[in-house]
Amino acid sequence: MAKTKPPAPKDAITHAKRGAPAPERAVVSVGASEPAPPRQFGEVLTPKDAAAFLTISNVKLRELDRAGQGPRRTYITPKLVRYRVEDLRAWLAVLAEEGAGKRGPA
């Protein structure tokens, strides 16, 4: 009679139920000798990528937009919003200038 192995746990939840730590998962690129480089931001960003670029949440970016305080938007179509990297940097520069006077002496 051949020995059969019990089925391997499928996720960390199964491991947690058994009391064992979840194994670390490796990301393997098929056909690549090196890991993929981190994602680079292009010239035009989606709202999600723009929020990541600004290190704020998607919700906060949407709130700023609705209040008219966010960075300049570019409309690709009437409903498709994108953000240019140069507009995001300019908006950050304005915030830095405005905030520099509000901080007071260090």
Secondary structure per residue as TSV (DSSP state, phi and psi in degrees):
chain	resnum	aa	ss	phi	psi
A	1	M	-	360.0	131.1
A	2	A	-	-81.8	142.0
A	3	K	-	-79.3	136.3
A	4	T	-	-115.5	142.2
A	5	K	-	-85.4	145.0
A	6	P	-	-66.4	152.2
A	7	P	-	-61.8	141.8
A	8	A	-	-71.5	144.5
A	9	P	-	-60.6	143.7
A	10	K	-	-90.5	-25.0
A	11	D	S	-155.0	178.9
A	12	A	H	-65.2	-27.6
A	13	I	H	-63.7	-42.9
A	14	T	H	-61.2	-42.5
A	15	H	H	-63.7	-40.7
A	16	A	H	-63.5	-36.7
A	17	K	H	-65.0	-33.2
A	18	R	H	-85.5	-8.8
A	19	G	T	87.0	4.1
A	20	A	-	-100.1	149.2
A	21	P	-	-69.1	150.0
A	22	A	-	-71.9	141.7
A	23	P	-	-70.8	151.0
A	24	E	-	-76.3	141.0
A	25	R	-	-104.2	134.0
A	26	A	-	-98.0	141.4
A	27	V	-	-96.8	121.5
A	28	V	-	-115.8	127.6
A	29	S	-	-94.0	124.1
A	30	V	T	-73.5	127.3
A	31	G	T	81.2	5.0
A	32	A	-	-113.5	137.4
A	33	S	S	-87.1	-20.7
A	34	E	S	-124.7	155.2
A	35	P	-	-64.9	154.5
A	36	A	-	-65.1	142.4
A	37	P	-	-69.0	157.9
A	38	P	-	-61.6	152.9
A	39	R	-	-62.9	131.9
A	40	Q	-	-100.5	144.5
A	41	F	-	-83.4	135.3
A	42	G	-	-87.8	-166.4
A	43	E	S	-72.0	-34.8
A	44	V	E	-123.1	129.6
A	45	L	E	-116.0	149.8
A	46	T	-	-71.5	163.4
A	47	P	H	-55.9	-38.8
A	48	K	H	-63.9	-45.3
A	49	D	H	-69.0	-35.0
A	50	A	H	-63.9	-41.7
A	51	A	H	-63.3	-41.7
A	52	A	H	-64.4	-40.6
A	53	F	H	-60.4	-40.1
A	54	L	H	-84.3	-5.5
A	55	T	T	56.6	44.3
A	56	I	S	-128.3	168.0
A	57	S	-	-79.1	161.3
A	58	N	H	-60.1	-38.7
A	59	V	H	-64.2	-43.5
A	60	K	H	-64.0	-41.0
A	61	L	H	-61.8	-42.1
A	62	R	H	-64.1	-41.8
A	63	E	H	-62.2	-42.9
A	64	L	H	-63.1	-41.6
A	65	D	H	-61.6	-47.2
A	66	R	H	-65.0	-30.6
A	67	A	T	-84.8	-3.0
A	68	G	T	74.5	20.5
A	69	Q	-	-112.2	-0.7
A	70	G	S	-85.2	-180.0
A	71	P	-	-68.4	161.0
A	72	R	-	-62.6	135.1
A	73	R	-	-99.2	152.5
A	74	T	E	-119.7	127.3
A	75	Y	E	-97.0	117.7
A	76	I	S	-77.3	-43.6
A	77	T	S	-131.8	174.4
A	78	P	S	-55.5	-24.7
A	79	K	S	-115.0	-7.0
A	80	L	-	-100.2	105.9
A	81	V	E	-96.9	137.2
A	82	R	E	-136.5	163.2
A	83	Y	E	-124.5	131.5
A	84	R	E	-83.8	139.4
A	85	V	H	-58.7	-40.6
A	86	E	H	-63.9	-33.6
A	87	D	H	-69.1	-37.8
A	88	L	H	-65.4	-43.3
A	89	R	H	-65.1	-39.6
A	90	A	H	-64.3	-41.2
A	91	W	H	-63.3	-41.6
A	92	L	H	-64.3	-37.7
A	93	A	H	-64.6	-41.3
A	94	V	H	-64.0	-42.9
A	95	L	H	-61.2	-40.5
A	96	A	H	-64.7	-40.9
A	97	E	H	-66.9	-43.8
A	98	E	H	-65.8	-40.6
A	99	G	H	-73.0	-24.6
A	100	A	H	-63.9	-36.5
A	101	G	H	-78.2	-21.9
A	102	K	H	-84.4	-21.2
A	103	R	H	-71.2	-36.7
A	104	G	-	82.8	-171.4
A	105	P	-	-67.9	145.6
A	106	A	-	-86.6	360.0
